Amino acid sequence: MKYIKHIVLMVFVLVMANAWAQNTDPTIPTRTGSNNLSWTFQMPVGNHVLRTTWKQDAGLAYAKSDTIVYLGDPFSGQELTNPHGIPVTYNIVHKSGNNSGNIINSEGVVTINGVGIDTVKAIFTGNDTLLADTALYILNVHTYYTLTLSAIGNGSVEIQTINGNKTIIPSSSISVRECCTSEYGQDCNKLFDGIITGDNKWCSVAEPKKFVEFRTTNAVRVSGYTLFTGDDNETWGAGRNPKSWVLKANLDGSDNWTTIDSVADDATMQDINYTAYDFEMDVPGTYRNFRFEVSEVVNGTILQLGELQLFYIGNTFPDGVTQGDTPDTYIVDYGTDVTVKAIPEAGYALLDWSDDHSADATRTVTVTSDTNLVATFGFLTPGLTPEGELTIFGHSFVSETGEIKGVPSITETGEFTKVSSREPTTIDLSTITEAFTAQNGDTLTGTLDAKVKISIAKGATVMLDGVTINGTHSMSYLWAGITCKGNATIILKDGTTNKVTGFNNEYPGIYVPMGSTLTIKGGTVDTGKLIAGSNGFAAGIGAGLNHKSCGNIIIQGGIIEATGDLYAAGIGGAYVSNCGNIEITGGNITAKGGVGAAGIGCGRGANCGAINISGGTVIAEGGGDAAGIGGGGPIDNNTQCGSITITSTVTSVTATHGTGAIYSIGAGKNGTCGTVTIGNSTGAISISPYTYQP
């Protein structure tokens, strides 16, 4: 456009100059559209015509600005309006949520691989006659997860509901997936148009089975269905009611159907126009996809039905939530905010939620994975002072003044030296088949075979005795190899090797939440070993991908080998995920960062706190653009590292920066760092590799 404007200006100047010289007054019309425009003016010698051309808009457009599709549903992408038939290129960029891995080919066909929010674009670079153009839409890929609510102690948990009786699933939320042939223009879509009267019915003579497959917008809890007769059953349409049929369903959209109701030789439905007949299901439950098959009609081969409705008898839940197969489980659409309420029995109070350790009775959770939420209840017993530590279910119930603030499942009178949900024990991970939380004093051993979450209770000290946790990446396993629920201490048993790898590639080998501190200790002779890593984009010990920031990390002993994957530190932060303070007072530590991340310190595009090393042998290597110890590489923002202090009490510290970085100890590329103090010297270190050995 710049060059065309220059040409137009030059032509205009020449025209005006010539017109002035010839004493003429050319009239230049105004552009009113995107078509070619001719400028015509009178010259003494005759008519002269100058032409200039504005480029037209390419006109690329998608019909809708966004699309919601559910995992497992067929989807090829929105149709692109391309009035000029121009060549376009397509791309798809992950925007938020889980890393879906959805892809698009050169024809604009999208392959759905996982949940998340993506931006789909059609791009035209422009040519001599058409402007560059981009059309886009937001692709929301949803799926369903299970929310499980449970309670410890005297109380219960429930989702905020509306009490009701028969709840009809609205026809507007039902769409047809597939259907057999229909007659007289009375297709199966009319089963779900919400219109009972008139000839809005489904009519079919298909053999051998008449069927319709349909689905609901969200998963629904169903306990029955209603069939409506057609408009002419009382006249020449008699005998067209179904006689034998089955209703099948599933949740995932596959071809694996469960028969939820079966009717043979029905005598309930009569030849009366517009009449509703209710049928309760043999297998009520939560489903989204349904298949209605009619194998026999009352008389002849012609089937007609006016309407098919699904219903549920019971409580009504918020949109995107429905009752699961058991009273404490719910099926929740991806990303749905669910309000839950803890209800204590008389004389008791909520003490703790399992995920954030708050004591708010009513709270809202956003469901983006299978979630197990546990509420712990107990009665308040002010004035009772324990003689020692008081721990129930891994939580401390002693106030700052030393009074017991709550004790589940014990009497209100008496003195307590120590109360615990169970005695410390040794847990063989090979026997674990569901999510498990280690308590204070526990020892973990063995190889974890199940794909389940292993956690350490808030405030607990746990020993690792030959543990192997080999996480497997899957969108179903959204957790680290070991997750600390709060402050935690890990002791590495002498003479053992322990390997811990995160599961989903966004999670680290060992994770500690923000505001909490993880302390790792060696045994009495410091020969216990820990090998920690992730499955793609997270730290060995520390943070996970995309705002899964971590708290403080203290290493006091042991043999540690921590490796960060892409954009993540060996010990510390990850891609746009910050890390708290890091302190090393002993042990033999080797830490290696991925591309853009420090060996010890910041991940790419993220910040970390102070780094203090006062003991042990440390070897740290940064990835591209990152320091060995300190800052990571930049993205849209540069990393910031706190002060770095290495004292003369260490055995040795060796640091190597990545390609593109300046400092082996200090800031990453384009980043900043606090004061670097090594022994009695101050200043960042650019030598690489650099070894400090007092």
N, C-alpha and C positions, 0 to 999 in steps of 0.2 A: 504494500500500500504506500510506503514511503516514496518509492521511486515513481509510482504512478502519479502521486500528488505533485512531485517535482516536475514531471513532464507536463501535467495540466497547467501548472503555474507558468512554465516557460511559454507554452502555446498561447496562454491568455495574454502575457506581456507582449508577445510578437503581434498578436491580433490587434491589441489596443494601439500599439505603436504604429502599425501599418494603417489602422483606421484613422488615427490622428493625422498621419501624413497625408492621407487621401481625403481628409475632412469628411469621414463617415462616422456613423454612430451605431456600431453593431449591438444587437440585443442578445444577451446570453440567457437562455431559459434556465429555470431551476429544476434540479433533479427531483423527480417525484417517485421513483421506483428503483428497482435494481437492474432494469434493462439498459442496453446500450443507448447512449445519448448523442445526438448530432448537434453541433453548434453551427448555425448558418448566418451569414451576414453579407451585406451588399458591398461590392467593390466596384469602382468605376468601370473596370474592364468587363465585369460580369459577376455572376454568382460564384462564390468560393465556399467550400465546405470543409470544416475541420471536424474531426471525430476524436472523441476520447471515450474510454470504456471504464466503468466501475465494475469491480468484481461482484458477482452475485453471492448471496448466502448459500452455503451448501445444503442446508435444510435437514441435517441429521436430527432425528428425534426418536425417543422411546415413548410409548403410550403412557407409561406410569413412572412416577419418580422413585417408587420402591416396590419390592416384591417380597412376599413372605412365602417360603416353601419349607416343608417339613422333611427332615432326614428320611430317606427311603421313598419319597414321592417322586414320580417322574417329572423332570423339568429340563427344558432345552434352552431357556433364556427368552427374554422378551423380543418381539419382532421389531426390527429397526426400520424406521421410515427413512428411505434413501431416494428422494425423488430424481436425482441425477444419475443414479447408478454408479456412484464413484467408489473407488477402492478404499476400504477402511481396514485398520488394524484394531484388534481387540486386546484388552488386558483386564485383569481382575486383581484388585489390591485389597489385602486384609485390612479391616478398619478397626474392629474391636471385638471383645469376647474371646472365646477360645480360638486358637490358630486353626482355622477350618481346613486349609489345604485345598480349597475349591479351585478348579482350573477352567480355562476357557480356550477353545481352539480357534483356528483361523476363520471359521465360519460363524463365530459368535455363540457356539453351543457350549453350555456350562456343564461341567461334571461336578456333582455335589459329593464331597468327601467327608464333610463334618460341619458342625454348628458354628455359628459366628456371624458377623456382619461384614460384608464385603462391598466394595465399590466396583461396578462393572462399567467399562468405558468402551465406546466405539470412537476411533480417532481418525480424522482426515487431515493430512498435512497441508492441503491447499494446492492449487495449480494456477494456470494463467487466467482462468475465467472464474474460478470459485474460491471463496475465502476458506481458510482453515477452519475446522469445526470439530467439536467434541460433544457427543451425547452420552449421558450416563444414567444409571439407576442404582439404588442401594438394594443389595440382595441380603435379606434376613433369613438365615437358615436356622430353623428351630428343631428341637426334639423334646422328648419328655424325660424327666428324671423323677426318682422316688424320693420323697421327703418323709423321713421316719421320725416321729415324735415319741419320746419316752421319758419316764420320770424315775428318780431314785428318792426314796423316802415317802412322806405322806403328802401326796399331791398328784396332780395330773396336768397334762398339756393339751390344748386344743387349738384348732384354727378358728378364727372368728367366722361364724356361719350365720345364716338366716334360716330359722326354723320354717319348714314348709311341709306340704303333703305331696301331692303328685306334681312333679316338675316336668313340663314338656320341653324337650330339646327343640328350639325354634327351627323352623324350616329354612330360615335364611342362613343358618350355619351348616346346612347339609348340601353337598354337591355330588353329582353322579360321576363315577369313575368309568364304568363300563356297563353295557346293557345289551341284552339280546334284541333281535329285530322287533319293531313295533308296527302297529297297523293304524291306518286312517289318520296319520299325523298325531296320534295320541301316544307320545313317547313317554319313557320312564321318568323324564324330568318332572312331569306333572304329578308324580307321586309326592314331590317335595315342594310344590309351589305354594302351599298354604291355603289353597282354594278348594273347598269341599264341594260346592254346588256347580251346576253346569256340566259340560262335558270335559272338564279338566281331570282326565283320568288316564291311566296306563292301560293300553290294550295290546295283547300279543298272542300270536298263534305259534310262536317258535317251538320247535321240537329239537331234542327230546326234553330239554329243561328250559323253562322260562326263568331268567335271572336278571338281577340288577345289583351292581356293586356301587356302594356309595360311602362317603366318609363325612365326618364332622370336622369343623374348623379346629376345635380343640378336642383332646381326649375327654370322654364323658363317662360318668358312672351311670349305667343303665340297669334297670331291673325289669323292664317290660316294653311292649310296643303296642300300637293301636293300628288296626286295619280298617279303612272306610270303604264301604261298598260304593259302586258307581252311580251314574245318573239314571240308568234305565233298567235296573234289576227287576223292577215290578212289571216290566212289559216284555219286549222281545229279547232283552238281555239276560233273562233268567238262566241260572245254571253256570254263570261265568265266574262265580266266586272261587277262590282257591280251596282245594280240599286237602292236599298234603303238601307240606313245605318244610324247609329248614331255614334257620337264620344263623349265619356264621359271622365270626368277628375276629379281629386281632388288633394289637396296638401299634405294631411297627410297620405296617404297610406291605408285609411280605406275602408270599403265596401260602404261608402256613396258617390255615384257618382252624379255629375252634368252633364247634357247633354249640351255640349257646341256647338254642331252642329248636325243638323238633315237634311237628304236629302231623298226625296221620288220620285220615278219614274224619276230618272236622265236620261237626254237625252244629256248630255254634252260629256261624255266619248264615244269615237268611237273605232272601231276595227282597230286601227293603232298601229303597234309595237313600243314599247319604247317611248310612248308619255306621256308628263306631263300635268296634269290638276290641276289647283289651285282652292281651295275652301276657302273662307273666313268664319271664325267662327261666329256663332250667338252670342256666349258669349266669347269674347276674355278675357284673364286674365292670371294669374300666376298659374301654375300647375306643378306637377312633375309626377303624375301617370295618365295613359290614358287607355281607353278601346274602341276599334274599333269593332263595331258589324254590320255585314252584314245580313240583313233579307231576301234579295231577289237579285238574279242575273238577267241579261238581258234575258237569255234563258237557261232553264234547271236548273241543281243543282250544276254545277261545277263553283267554283270561282277561278280566278287567278288575281294576282296583282304583278307587278314587284318591286315596292318600295313605301314606305310611308315616306314622309318628313314633319317635322313641320317647320314653319317659323314665323318670327316676322317682321313687317314693322315699323321702327322707329329707335331710338337710340340704340347703343350697349353699354352695361354696363360691368364693370369688371367681371371676373369669380366669381361666388358665389353671384352675385347681379342681380336682375331683377326687372322690374317695378311692383309695386303693383296695386291694383284696382283703386287707385286715384293718381293724379299727384304728391302728396307730400309723398307717401308711397312707400317703397321698401321691397322686400322679400330678406333676406340675410341669407346665410348659416352660421351656428354657427362658431365663431372664425374668420370670414372674416374681413380683414382690409379694410375699406372703406374710400376713400379720398373725402371729401366734401369741397365745396367752397362757401363762403359768397360773394354775389354780390350786392354792394350798388348801389342805383340810383345816378345820377349825383348830386354832391354837398353833398353827405352823406357818412358816414363811418360806418364800423362795430364797435360797442361798446362792445359787450359782447356775449359769448356763454353760454348757460344755465348750462352746466355741469361742466366746469372748469373756467369759467369767464375770459378766455383769449380773446385777440382781434386779433388773427392770422386769416387772411382771409381764408387760406387753411390749413386744418388739417386732420389727419387720426384718425378714431375711430375704435376700435376692437369691433365687435358686438357679445355679448354673452348672450343677453336677449333682449326683446322688448325695443326699445330705442326711446325716443322722444328728438330730438335735436332742440333747438330754438336759433336763432340769433336775437339780438336786434341791430337796426340801428338808427343812428341819425346824424344830421349835426354838424360840428365843429363850435363853436362860441367863439373864444378866445376874451378876453377883457371884457366879461360881468361878473360882480361880483354880486352874489346873496346876498340878505340881510339876508337870513337864509339858512336852510338846503334845498338842492335840491335833490329830490328822484323821479326817474322815474322807474316804473315797479320793485320796490324793490332795485334798484341799485343807488349808489351815483355817480353823474357825475360832481363832483367838484374837481378840481385839488388841489395839495398840496399848490399852491399859492393862492387859493381861487377863481380861475376863473372857469367858466363853461366849461367843456371840451366836452360836447356833450349832446344834448337834443332831444329826438325823438318827432316828431309830434307837434312842436310848432314853432312860428315865430322866426326870428333871432333877433328881436329888442324888447326892453322892459326890465324892472327890474322884478325880481321874488323873492318873499318871500318864497314860497314853491310850488313845482309842484309835483303832485303825479298821478299815473295811476288811482287811485280811493281812496276814503276816507276809513279810517279804519272801519271795520265792524265786526259783530259777525257772525261766520260761524257755522251752525249746521252740524256736520259731517254726520248725518243720511241722509242729502240731497245730499251728494257728491257722484258722480258716476264715476268720472275719476280723474286722478292724479291732485293734488291741491297743490299750494304753498301759504302759509300764508304770508302776507305782514306786514310791520312795523305797530304796533298798533292794529292788529287784535286780536280777541278773538275767541278761538275754544271751542265748547261745543258739547255735544251729543255723540252718539255711531256711530262709523264708521261701516256701514254694507257692503259696497263694498270692494273688494280686490284691493285697489288702493294705490298709494304712496302719503303720506302726507309729505310735506317739509316745511321748514321755510326759507324765502329768506335771502340772505346774508345781514348781518347787522341789521336784524329785531328783534324787541322785541314783543313777542306774549304771551298772557295770556291763561292758561288752566282753563276752568270753567266746571268741571264735565265731562271730556273727557274719553271715553273708546275706545281704539284701540286694539282689540284682533287679533293679526296677526295669519294667518293660514299658516303652512308650505307647500310650493309648489315650484317646480322649475320654475313656472311661476311668482312667486312673489319675485323678487330679490331685496328686500329693507327692511329697518328698519321700526319700528313702526312710528317714526318721524325722518326725515333726515334733518339735518342742512346743508344748502348749503355754509355756511361760518360762520363767527362770528355770534352768536345768543344769545338771552336772553329769558328764559322762566320764567314767573311769575305764581305761583300757587295761584289761587284765594282763599281767606280765606273761610274756611268751606266746601271746595269741596274735593272730592276724584277723582283722575285721574289715570287711569290704561293704560299703554302703553306697548304692547308686540310686538316684531319684527315679521316679516313675515317669509320668508325663514329662515331655521334654522342656516344659516351662518351670520345672521344680528342681531344687538342688538335692545333693546327697543328704545333707543335714540342714534343716531350716529352724531358725529361731525367730519368733515374731518381733516386730518393732516394739521398743520399750522394754524388752526382756534381755537377759544375758545368758549365753551358753558358755559353760566352763568345761574344758576338756583336760583331764588329768591322766598321767601315767600311773602305773602300779608302783610298788615299793622300789623297784630297780629300773623303772622306765623302759621296759622291753616290749610293752604292748604296742601293736601297730594298727593304724587306721588308714585305709585307702578310701577316699571319698570323691565322688564325681557325679555328673548329671547325665541326662540322656539327650542333650542337644543345645540348650540355651541358658543354662543356669550354673551357679557356682558349685564348687565341690562342697564347701561349707559356707553357708550364708544365704544370699538372696536368690530369687527366681526371676524369670522373664516378666517384663511389662508390669511394673509397679508392685511386685511382690518383694518389697523391701524387707530388710532384716534388722535385728537388734545388734547388741554388742557380742563380741566373740573374745573369749579369754582362753589361751592355751598355756597350760602349766607344765606339761610333760607328755611323754609318749613319742612314738615315731609316726609322723603325719605325712601322708602324700595326698595333696588336694589338687585336683585338676578342674579348671573351669572350661566349659565349652564355649561356643561362639558368643562373643561379647560379654563373657562372664569371668569374674576373677576366680582364681583357685580358692582363696579365702577372702570373702568380702561380698561386693556388689555384683549386679548383673545389668543387662540392658535396661536403661531408664529405671533401675531399681536401686535405691540407696542402701547404704550399710552404716551401722553405728560405729562405735570405737572398736579397734582391734588391739589386743594386748597379748604379747608373747613373753613369758617369764622363764620358759625352759622347754626341753624336748629337742627333737631332731625333726625339723620341718622343711618339706619341699613343696612349693606351691607354684603352679603354672597357670597363667591366664590365657583365655582364648583371644581371638582377634579383637583388638580394641579394648582389652581389659588387662588390669594389673595382675601380677602374680598374687600380691597381697594388697588389697585396697579397693579401688573403684572399678565398677563395670563401665561399659561404654555409655556415654551420655548420662552418667549418674554421679552422685556425690558419696563421699564416705567421711567418717569422723576421724579422730586422731588415731595414729598408729604408734604404739610404744613397744619397743623390743628391748628387754632388759636381761635376757638369758637365753641359753640354748644355741643350737646351730641352725641357721636359717638360709635357705636357698630359694630365691624368688625370681621368676622369669615372666616378663610381660609380653602380651601379644602385640601386633602391629599398632602403632600410635600410642602405646601405653608404657608406663614406667614399670620396672620390676616390682618396686614397692612405692605405692602412692596413687597417682591419678590414672584414669583411663582415657581412651580416645574420644573425640567429639562426634556428635551428630548435629542436630539443630542447635544444641546447647553444648557448652564446654563443661568438663568435669571439674569439681572442686574437692580437694582433699584437705583434711585438717592437718595439724602439725604432725611431723614425724620425728620421733626421738629414739635413737639407738645408743644405749649406754655402754660403758666400758666393761660391764659385767657379763656381756655375751661371750660365747666361745668364738663364733664367727658369723658374719652376715655377708652373703653374696647376692648381688642384684644385677639383672640384665634387662635392658629395655628392648622393646620391640622396634621393628623397622618403622621409621617415621617419627619416633619419639626422640626427645632431647635428653631426658634425664632417666638414669637407672633408678635413682631414689629422688622422688619429687613429683612434679606435675606431669600429666600426660600431655599429648600434643594440644596446643592452644588452650590448655587448662591452667588452673591455679592451684597453689598448695600453700599451706601454712609454713611456719618456720621449720626447716630441716636441721636437726642437731645430731651430730654423730660424734660421740666422745666429747672432746672439748672444742670441736669445730662446728661452725654454722654455715649452712648453704647447701643447696641441692647438688647432687652428684651427676655429672654428665658422662663420666668414664663408664664404659660398658664392655664386658662385665666388670663390676667393681666389687672388691672384697674388703670388708673391715674386720680386722683380727687384732684386738688389743694386745 
